[in-house]
Structures are given as C-alpha cells and as structure tokens.
Amino acid sequence: MDKRLVWKFGKLLEGIGLLVVLVGVVLSIQLGFEEEGLASMAQEFYGLAVGGALFGAGWLLERWAGAR
C-alpha cells in the first residue's frame, strides 16, 4: 500500500476526530445552557471518546507511514 496515501488518510482521520470533539463540546455547551447537566456531560464524554479514538487511529496510521 502506498505510504503517502496512508499518511493522507491518517491526517483525514485526525481532522475528523478534532471536528467530532468540537461538535461534542458545542452540543454539551448548548445542553448546559438548557440546564440539562447530566445530558451535557454525557454528550461531551461521547464526543471526546469518539473524536479521541479517531484522532488516535489517524495518528497511529501517520506514524506507521512515516513522517513527511
């Protein structure tokens, strides 16, 4: 498999992971303003978990392909 393609896919996963974290935090803030504390914390946790997993997978792929 072409390492350049793997590196680009890893960067894409990192970017998507960061976007998922951002969306989770924004939704958490919105729920917090509506005085739904537990739902807010759950939303933030899910966003951080999924976004972190995507970012970590992308980082591992990027490391496997080698630094550019």
WOMO-V947302 format. One line per field, one symbol per residue. ss: DSSP state (H for helix, E for strand, - for the rest). psi: psi as a letter, one per 20 degrees, with the letter a starting at -180 (. if undefined). A space follows every 10 residues. Layout:
ss->???
psi->???
//
This chain:
ss->--HHHHHHHH HHHHHHHHHH HHHHHHHHHH HHH---HHHH HHHHHHHHHH HHHHHHHHHH HHHHH---
psi->qphhggghhg hghgghghhg gggggghggg hhhjkmgghg hgggggghgg ghggggghgg gghhiqq.
//
